[in-house]
Amino acid sequence: MEHSYIFKGISREVLWKTIQDKEVLQKSLPGCKVFDEVEENVFHAVLAINIGPIKGEFTADVQQVDMKEPEFYRLLVHVKGKPGDIEAIAEMNMVDTEKGAVLTCNADLEVTGLLASIGQRIMGGVAKVVIGQFFKDIEKETQKVAEF
């Protein structure tokens, strides 16, 4: 799964600073109830998701690795919920362009349980909605950071 988003008028340095802010992440993750840093660059989150056939509360453990500020990091993600589990490795690449910073998320997912039986097309659609909303909310936050 790959998704890119242009943060118009924002440098990748501002984007990096914004997406490393724990409060911003909690506000920007759809349905996020809890977002705690349990050790450096390791986070625990609780998300309530209600998009199409995907409903329920999910716990997520996320670790940032291979960080190269302000251009790249990888996320190691384990999500657990009644409908199933998701294991993901996502590469987050940021580049500056004339229009602004472009963030590209390239993720490999392994899905089990009911989530797997829903099908790749539906899961892909739900993932795009969640990621798209996340990027839009991050863009709002980058505007606030850029004003300082």
GIFENMO-V468000 format. One record per pair of residues at least 24 apart in sequence whose ideal C-beta (glycine too) atoms are under 7 Angstrom apart, sorted by the first residue. I is the first residue (numbers start at 0). J is the second residue. Records with the same first field share a line. If there is no record, write none. Layout:
BEGIN
I->J  J
END
This chain:
BEGIN
0->106  108  123  126
1->103  104  105
2->104  127  130
3->101  102  103
4->102  134
5->98  99  101
6->99  100  102  138  141
7->98  99
8->99
9->99  100  141  145
10->95  100
11->69  70  93  94  95  100
12->69
13->141  144  145
14->93  100  102  141
15->68  69  93
16->144
17->137  140  141  144
18->137
23->140
26->136
27->133  136  137  140
28->133
29->129  132  133
50->125  128  129
51->121  125
52->117  121
53->82  125
55->80  81  82
56->80
69->93
82->112  113  114
83->110  111  112  113  114  115
84->111  112
85->110  114
102->134
104->130
END
